[in-house]
Amino acid sequence: MEIRDNLHPIVNLQLIRFAMINFKFCVLFFMSAVIFSCVGNNPVIKVPEAAQRSFVSRYGTDKEVQWKKTGENDYQAVFQSGHQPAVAFYDRNGNWLKTETELKSNELPLVIVETVKNAFRGSSISKSFQVEKNSGENTFLISLKRGNRVREVELSSGGVILSDE
């Protein structure tokens, strides 16, 4: 904005004030946008102490963990288990529900690979997880892809198909 010398001094002062107000508004707007974008992407989650203690007793304190809230009362702890990503699920009382650990397809037990090959011919394994449940049961969750279709299959550790979605 150009200030003209031929204007009355009061008009020049008003133009300067107007420019300063606009500048302050722009700075405030920009800062608000930055702050709200950060807050929206990383909400602060209050994880129950019982869930945190349960995680530490199960996996130790040497794990970097990122907590997420799922649903009204459930929590997920995302961490590394060895060299693989893992997610442990807890309820609001800190009870461990299950842990899903990602596996490479070459790490799957042979019985799982054979069942998938025979039951789902033409499909390829896109992701696979070992699921350790609080019931003591261990299963495998396999994402299969055939063309554009993706399906989730859960198998017992013995290779029996438990669910097919």
C-alpha positions, 0 to 999 in steps of 0.5 A: 500500500502506497502512502501519498504525500498529498493526503491529509496527515490524519488520513495517512495515519488512518491508512497506516493503522488499517494496514497494521490491523490487516497485517496482525489479522493475517498473522493471527489467522496463519498462526491459528491455522497452523495450531489447529492443523497440528492439534487435529492430526495428533489428538492428545489421548488419555490412556488409562494407567491400567492399560499402560501398566499392562503393556509394560508388564507384557512387553517391557519398558524399552518399547516406543509406543504410540497409543490410539483410541478406538471406539468409546472404550478401547485402546491400541498400543502401536509398537515394534515387536522385534523387526515387525510392526505390532498392535496390542489392544486393550479395554478401558480397564487395562485388560489385554485383548489381543496383539496383532504382529505383522509377518512377511509372507515368507514367515508364515507357517507352511500349513497356513501357506498351503491352506491359502494356496489350496482354498484361494487359488489365484489369490496373492497374500498382500498382508499377514498378521499373527494374532495372539488372543487373550484366550490363549488362541493364536490365529493368522489374519491374512489379506488376500488380493485377487484382481481388484478384490481384497478379502480378509481370512482368519485361520487357526494355527493348524490351518483351519479357516475360521472366517472369510470376509 
